[in-house]
Amino acid sequence: MKLKSTLLASTMALVPLSALAADKTVGFSQIGSESGWRAAETTVTKQQAEERGIDLKFADAQQKQENQIKAVRSFIAQGVDAILLAPVVATGWDSVLEEAQDAEIPVILLDRTVDAPDDLYMTAVTSDLVHEGEVAGNWLQDEMAGADCRVVELQGTTGSSPAIDRKKGFEMGIEDAPNIEIVRSQTGDFTRAQGKVVMESFLKAEGAENICALYAHNDDMAVGAIQAIKEAGATPGTDIKIVSIDSVPDIHLAMLAGEANATVELTPNMAGPAFDVLEAYWADGTMPPKWIQTESKLYTLEDDNQAIYDNKKSLGY
Ligand code: AHR
């Protein structure tokens, strides 16, 4: 009998954590598909779930918080084992998070943060969103080397944590550079189409010759803006420097063409660390730290943008 239980214990010790996920169901409330980065995150999350044998229930909120709240309530009603939530905006989550807590279903935030007490969710897998903006601002400060620069800014979705924090971080990144001034700042909603429309209005209001740089809160808006700059007869990357965030394949193509200058990488693999945490929790109740921080790496024209592009494409981004 003793031998039997010893054997059982040692066999269990050899079972990989992922095997414990095989009978688990996880609901994922995704924001939508506003950007290349968002599409990549969806792809990676589905891949990660499949590799680990997790049954993923996917809900696309079409950019609406009310749809996300409905999706989370539906996951609770279905009795899922955990919920992944990429929150479109930062506020308004307390009630639904309390409902998940009452149902004892752990919630993990992906890529964006919320203004709610942190005991209402298990952990948040995000980058340091303020730091990303700061990295972008520091890059521009170095690039300008004291020369005057009038900057236009394309903000992300109003009320979202990346829009709030990337703005704040960029301002911190240029605070020692009185030569750099943000002259216009408006939301482009993280989309390529709005990035183009808003950049057109900036160009009309200021004149291309009076804009020295564009800071876009994501690459997709920068790609849209590049088109607007070209249509206005100016040269993106030269007449107007461009720095943005995400490091999606298309911005590396633009960098290869000299039409964009720098990007700060945000990994789309938020689900990998989230599922690791859940597997440990399911195995023995291990609780993760409240924040799992992903890296924010700067890429410039000095990097091998072809290799970066090829690598990201090979990963399915
Ligand atoms: O929350 C992450 C941001 O959301 C990405 O930087 C942007 O592309 C996306 O829409």
Residues whose N, C-alpha, C, O or C-beta is under 5 A from the ligand:
A	BS01	AHR	E34 S35 W37 R38 D111 R112 P162 F190 H217 N218 I245 D246
